[in-house]
Amino acid sequence: MKEEIIIGGRGGQGIQLMGYLLGYSLVKFKNLYVVQTEEYGASTRGGESYTELLVSDKESEVAAVKVRNATIGVFMYQGAWDALSSKVSENSIVIYDGSLVNPEKGKRFDIRASDLARDVFKTAIVANMIMLGALSAITNIVSLDDLKTAVNEVVNPRFREINSKSLEFGYQEAIKKLQATKQ
């Protein structure tokens, strides 16, 4: 088993937290090897932000430090798609926020996390957790329960409840999309 995962957005969207929680969950609960790299601009808000994870059950398969051929991509900003789309193929699973990104290739799943976060939770800060919950449902790479446990172990206590609810919401939104495509 080997996955190459790209998560891209802009500063302030919680891209690095998404990558960290995913990597943490894969190592701790799935006993997988993970190498994660982070890139972000100098500005705290608005600059481009990316994280890449190499994941495998074999240590030798995560020796590289960069994703070459993404199996999974999560995109929350058009600039991130523009910068990283060369690593995405038609076979890649692409989960994207369709209110902010318009990807042209991959097996695409539009989760309008920014709109959903504002409409349902009255704050945009949980869009990343909605996307992470959707990633869990669409890829089955990690369980929703493992992600919730990671949130409880890693995230500031005052944000745990809303993050857990947002993960669950994103997971359910993705399940609805998956069911709709099967009909």
HELIX and SHEET records of a PDB file:
HELIX    1   1 ILE A   15  LYS A   30  1                                  16    
HELIX    2   2 GLU A   59  VAL A   62  5                                   4    
HELIX    3   3 GLN A   78  LEU A   84  1                                   7    
HELIX    4   4 SER A   85  LYS A   87  5                                   3    
HELIX    5   5 ALA A  113  PHE A  121  1                                   9    
HELIX    6   6 ALA A  124  VAL A  126  5                                   3    
HELIX    7   7 ALA A  127  THR A  139  1                                  13    
HELIX    8   8 LEU A  144  VAL A  154  1                                  11    
HELIX    9   9 PRO A  157  LYS A  182  1                                  26    
SHEET    1   A 6 TYR A  33  TYR A  40  0                                        
SHEET    2   A 6 GLU A  48  SER A  56 -1                                        
SHEET    3   A 6 LYS A   2  ARG A  10 -1                                        
SHEET    4   A 6 ALA A  70  PHE A  75  1                                        
SHEET    5   A 6 VAL A  88  TYR A  96  1                                        
SHEET    6   A 6 LYS A 107  ASP A 110  1                                        
END                                                                             
